[in-house]
Amino acid sequence: MSKLCKTVPLERVREIKLYVNTGKLSLPEIVAREAPDMAINAAYFNGLWRAEGHVKADGTVIASEKWGAWGYAWDKGPDIRMAQLPDGEARNYLSCLDLVNPWDGPEAKLDYDKRAIGGLRGRSAIGLGPGGLTVLCTGDGSADAMTPEKCRELMLAEGCETALELDSGSSCNCYMGGKYILGGRLVVHTLLLIWLEPPNPLWRVQVGAFGMKSNAEAYRDKLRAAGYPAFVTEVSCDDRT
């Protein structure tokens, strides 16, 4: 598995936690402990095991710079938004490479250190659009490795109106839908852990049973003409008892 991508409506997002990995655990160990629905590596960090950029986790600033930056800020999770950081009011925020921000738009030239984060690498990113929150991760050294520009292109194709590339390359670690992408750097400094509300159950009502398929289809068409999304399902005698 070298690519994972999912978009979830914000109303299904229960909580987003910026997890500071003080215990230096691997992603599978963190998933086993915290049981998130999705998880992805987050902030840049250096060889001294310190986060870089603007990073605030549960009210505590763990990294700051003298300059401002675009990034995502939130309190609980469903309220996540792109903002100029540092944001003194938000309980959580994170900056990395903004792929699309509200000021420059989707066509702006990306400004980044080509040597440090350019070229074909695994990419981790999150974004927001009408469909909700998008989480993307591709494996480093895989056929899905890409440039930041290509990463932006994919996030735009997913409907994102703002997007943030996270720490990438060998740091790409992701979990969603029971599947993992694990980078060459198995232990990363911070991760985004995302918990979702369960989807609403779907209830169906049977409105008839017919011995002939043509009669069932005729009644289905009558219901459809009345505006109901009717369908025909074949069942065995055992299914009807």
PLY file of the C-alpha trace (Angstrom):
ply
format ascii 1.0
element vertex 241
property float x
property float y
property float z
element edge 240
property int vertex1
property int vertex2
end_header
0.00 0.00 0.00
1.67 3.23 -1.16
-1.25 5.69 -1.21
-4.06 6.40 1.23
-6.57 9.21 0.74
-9.90 9.90 2.40
-12.32 12.82 2.66
-14.77 12.93 5.56
-17.52 15.50 6.25
-16.62 17.82 9.12
-19.83 16.87 10.91
-18.38 13.37 11.26
-15.14 14.64 12.82
-15.45 14.15 16.58
-11.93 15.14 17.62
-8.53 16.00 16.15
-5.61 15.62 18.54
-2.11 16.89 17.90
-0.23 14.02 19.52
3.26 14.89 20.80
5.24 11.67 20.69
7.28 12.06 23.87
7.49 8.28 24.26
8.97 7.91 20.76
6.42 5.27 19.81
5.83 3.90 16.34
2.53 4.62 14.59
1.16 1.08 15.18
1.93 1.45 18.89
0.14 4.81 19.02
-2.87 3.42 17.14
-3.05 0.50 19.58
-3.02 2.91 22.55
-5.24 5.72 21.26
-7.56 3.86 18.82
-8.06 6.74 16.32
-9.98 6.24 13.09
-7.20 8.00 11.16
-3.67 9.11 12.00
-0.93 10.87 10.04
2.50 12.34 10.78
2.41 16.10 11.30
5.05 18.75 12.11
8.61 19.17 10.92
11.18 18.26 13.58
14.96 18.36 13.94
17.69 16.06 15.19
17.29 17.39 18.73
13.74 15.94 18.79
12.13 19.36 18.68
9.24 20.46 16.50
9.79 23.29 14.05
7.49 25.97 12.69
4.38 27.00 14.60
2.99 24.12 16.66
0.54 24.25 19.57
-0.92 21.13 21.18
-3.83 21.25 23.65
-3.04 24.82 24.69
0.75 24.44 24.94
3.04 26.04 22.36
5.80 23.56 21.54
7.35 25.39 18.56
7.35 29.00 17.37
9.14 31.23 14.89
9.73 34.98 14.58
7.70 35.06 11.38
4.07 34.23 10.72
2.81 31.37 8.54
-0.36 29.85 7.18
-1.50 26.67 8.86
-4.49 24.91 10.42
-5.93 25.90 13.80
-8.69 24.26 15.84
-9.99 23.68 19.35
-11.79 20.32 19.26
-11.65 19.25 15.62
-14.82 20.02 13.64
-13.89 23.72 13.89
-10.58 23.24 12.03
-9.75 26.14 9.73
-6.79 27.64 7.90
-5.44 30.69 9.72
-2.37 32.84 10.02
-0.20 31.48 12.81
0.47 31.91 15.62
-3.21 32.03 16.57
-3.48 33.04 20.21
-7.07 31.86 20.60
-6.85 28.33 19.19
-5.95 25.41 21.46
-4.17 23.65 18.60
-2.38 24.75 15.48
0.16 23.48 13.01
2.20 25.00 10.18
4.24 23.29 7.47
4.16 24.01 3.72
0.86 25.64 2.77
-0.14 24.26 -0.62
-3.24 26.45 -0.96
-3.99 29.37 1.34
-6.88 31.86 1.28
-4.66 34.80 0.29
-2.61 33.43 -2.63
-5.05 30.87 -4.04
-4.37 27.62 -5.90
-2.19 29.04 -8.69
0.51 30.67 -6.57
4.09 29.49 -6.92
5.06 27.31 -3.99
7.93 28.75 -1.96
10.01 26.05 -0.26
13.55 24.75 0.17
13.99 22.55 -2.91
16.91 20.67 -1.37
15.18 19.99 1.93
11.69 19.00 0.79
11.67 19.10 -3.03
11.83 16.30 -5.57
9.98 13.00 -5.68
9.18 11.97 -2.12
6.40 10.48 -0.11
3.90 13.20 0.80
1.57 13.70 3.73
-1.11 16.41 3.58
-4.44 17.57 4.93
-6.95 19.91 3.33
-10.42 21.42 3.66
-13.15 21.83 1.08
-16.93 21.56 0.68
-16.67 17.79 1.16
-14.94 18.17 4.51
-11.49 17.16 5.73
-9.13 15.38 3.31
-6.19 13.31 4.55
-3.57 12.15 2.01
-0.42 10.08 2.42
1.86 8.44 -0.15
4.81 6.16 0.49
8.37 7.44 0.22
10.35 5.72 -2.54
7.14 4.31 -4.05
5.49 4.82 -7.43
3.25 7.38 -5.68
6.15 9.59 -4.57
5.65 13.11 -5.92
6.64 16.77 -5.80
4.86 19.35 -3.62
3.27 20.72 -6.79
1.82 17.32 -7.64
0.63 16.95 -4.05
-1.23 20.25 -4.39
-2.74 19.04 -7.65
-4.08 15.91 -5.96
-5.51 17.87 -3.04
-7.27 20.25 -5.43
-8.66 17.25 -7.33
-10.12 16.04 -4.01
-12.01 19.35 -3.76
-9.76 21.09 -1.24
-9.97 24.89 -1.11
-7.08 25.09 1.37
-4.34 22.50 1.94
-1.24 21.97 4.02
1.60 19.58 3.24
2.91 17.99 6.42
6.38 16.64 7.13
7.06 14.29 4.23
9.74 12.03 2.74
10.78 9.25 5.11
8.48 10.72 7.79
5.34 9.68 5.90
3.36 7.53 8.31
-0.39 7.10 8.01
-3.26 4.93 9.23
-6.81 4.86 7.89
-9.38 2.21 7.20
-7.27 -0.36 9.00
-4.38 0.16 6.55
-0.93 1.62 7.13
1.75 3.49 5.27
4.96 3.31 7.31
7.94 5.42 6.24
11.61 4.75 6.68
11.46 6.96 9.77
9.16 4.82 11.89
9.14 7.25 14.84
8.05 10.86 14.24
7.71 13.80 16.62
4.04 14.74 16.22
0.99 13.14 14.65
-2.58 14.11 13.93
-5.01 11.62 15.46
-8.57 11.85 14.15
-11.67 10.26 15.67
-14.91 10.08 13.68
-18.56 9.79 14.61
-20.10 6.54 13.31
-22.05 6.93 10.06
-25.81 7.24 10.31
-27.58 3.86 9.94
-29.60 3.24 6.78
-33.10 1.78 7.15
-35.06 0.29 4.25
-38.77 -0.55 4.09
-40.16 -3.35 1.92
-43.36 -2.27 0.18
-44.26 -5.46 -1.65
-43.47 -9.07 -2.59
-44.19 -10.46 -6.08
-44.09 -13.84 -7.72
-43.18 -12.33 -11.10
-40.24 -10.01 -11.73
-42.18 -7.96 -14.30
-44.83 -7.10 -11.71
-42.14 -6.07 -9.21
-40.46 -3.85 -11.80
-43.77 -2.26 -12.78
-44.49 -1.36 -9.16
-40.93 -0.07 -8.75
-41.42 2.23 -11.74
-44.70 3.50 -10.27
-42.93 4.39 -7.01
-40.09 6.09 -8.87
-42.58 8.18 -10.82
-43.98 9.31 -7.47
-40.50 10.45 -6.39
-39.36 7.49 -4.27
-35.87 5.92 -4.86
-37.33 2.43 -5.22
-35.42 -0.68 -6.27
-36.06 -4.40 -6.81
-34.16 -7.11 -4.91
-34.42 -10.83 -5.63
-34.80 -13.02 -2.54
-35.12 -16.77 -2.00
-38.01 -18.41 -0.21
-35.77 -18.87 2.83
-35.10 -15.13 2.90
-38.82 -14.41 3.19
-39.47 -16.62 6.20
0 1
1 2
2 3
3 4
4 5
5 6
6 7
7 8
8 9
9 10
10 11
11 12
12 13
13 14
14 15
15 16
16 17
17 18
18 19
19 20
20 21
21 22
22 23
23 24
24 25
25 26
26 27
27 28
28 29
29 30
30 31
31 32
32 33
33 34
34 35
35 36
36 37
37 38
38 39
39 40
40 41
41 42
42 43
43 44
44 45
45 46
46 47
47 48
48 49
49 50
50 51
51 52
52 53
53 54
54 55
55 56
56 57
57 58
58 59
59 60
60 61
61 62
62 63
63 64
64 65
65 66
66 67
67 68
68 69
69 70
70 71
71 72
72 73
73 74
74 75
75 76
76 77
77 78
78 79
79 80
80 81
81 82
82 83
83 84
84 85
85 86
86 87
87 88
88 89
89 90
90 91
91 92
92 93
93 94
94 95
95 96
96 97
97 98
98 99
99 100
100 101
101 102
102 103
103 104
104 105
105 106
106 107
107 108
108 109
109 110
110 111
111 112
112 113
113 114
114 115
115 116
116 117
117 118
118 119
119 120
120 121
121 122
122 123
123 124
124 125
125 126
126 127
127 128
128 129
129 130
130 131
131 132
132 133
133 134
134 135
135 136
136 137
137 138
138 139
139 140
140 141
141 142
142 143
143 144
144 145
145 146
146 147
147 148
148 149
149 150
150 151
151 152
152 153
153 154
154 155
155 156
156 157
157 158
158 159
159 160
160 161
161 162
162 163
163 164
164 165
165 166
166 167
167 168
168 169
169 170
170 171
171 172
172 173
173 174
174 175
175 176
176 177
177 178
178 179
179 180
180 181
181 182
182 183
183 184
184 185
185 186
186 187
187 188
188 189
189 190
190 191
191 192
192 193
193 194
194 195
195 196
196 197
197 198
198 199
199 200
200 201
201 202
202 203
203 204
204 205
205 206
206 207
207 208
208 209
209 210
210 211
211 212
212 213
213 214
214 215
215 216
216 217
217 218
218 219
219 220
220 221
221 222
222 223
223 224
224 225
225 226
226 227
227 228
228 229
229 230
230 231
231 232
232 233
233 234
234 235
235 236
236 237
237 238
238 239
239 240
